[in-house]
Amino acid sequence: MAATVPVEIDELLGQSRWIDRLAVPVQQIVRRLFAGPTGLKARNILNGVWLGHPLHAALTDLPVGAYTTGILLDYLGLLSADRHLQHTADLVTGAGWLGALAAAAAGLADYSVLEDEQRRVGLTHGALNVLGVLAYTGSMRERLAGRRAAAVALATVGYALVFTAADLGGHLVYHLGTLVNRQAWNRGPAEFTPVLPAAALGEGELRSVEIGGFPVLLTRVSGRVYALGNTCTHWGCRLDQGHLEGASIICHCHGSQFDLRTGAVINGPATAPEVSFDVRERDGHIEVRARPY
Ligand code: FES
């Protein structure tokens, strides 16, 4: 019974629509931070486009690991009055504090494109982390002033807040599917398979066809036919409802841009590449074969 309580609280947050009154305006402010070409470049870096998976998930290991080590050393240092332990605790906690700032920046970029339930839980997750950073900021100040007991007390409060926020972060990903690759289980045919008469696909057209239940996007650019999976890896929107830009397709939902030639992500928030296909025309038909993912 006890194991189910946190999940129920997480789900309650997701269903609490009153949180939208704050979550939506905060998201609008965050979006303005990432507006324009420079904002887009910054968001790509913070989303983790260059890394091939969400950066926030990797960065959070630093504060969580450092804070956990720091709080253990804090109590050992307090009980033993060992100056070396206390000094090490200060260094480790300081590293966690810096890591938390970096993780927060990446988290803001992710928050800018959340929706509905995910946005409500995301706001709560972020607010708890902000409170955690404030508590740790106070703890750092007390350390510098040499007030050990107050520093450890504030670090304990900060750790509890960050731990609760981390639990919500897990709920966001594992229960609500936030930033999970929507093509993780889809590949398409391993052999060339006819999908459409070649004459049925005009220049610049976006067509969705299905192969064994797997939706595939077909388009023709400068006479050449391209095929990608039709489900955006970011949030699952249909790519045939997006628009072309040169040899790339831009998703209409949050603007992820994929290279038609390779499926590579050009602009996020998607970080996972799109499923891509070899394409050939045989006997008047377009045939596609999935490439290794
Ligand atoms: S679903 Fe978000 S960019 Fe495509």
Residues whose N, C-alpha, C, O or C-beta is under 5 A from the ligand:
A	BS01	FES	C232 H234 W235 G236 C237 C251 C253 H254 G255 S256
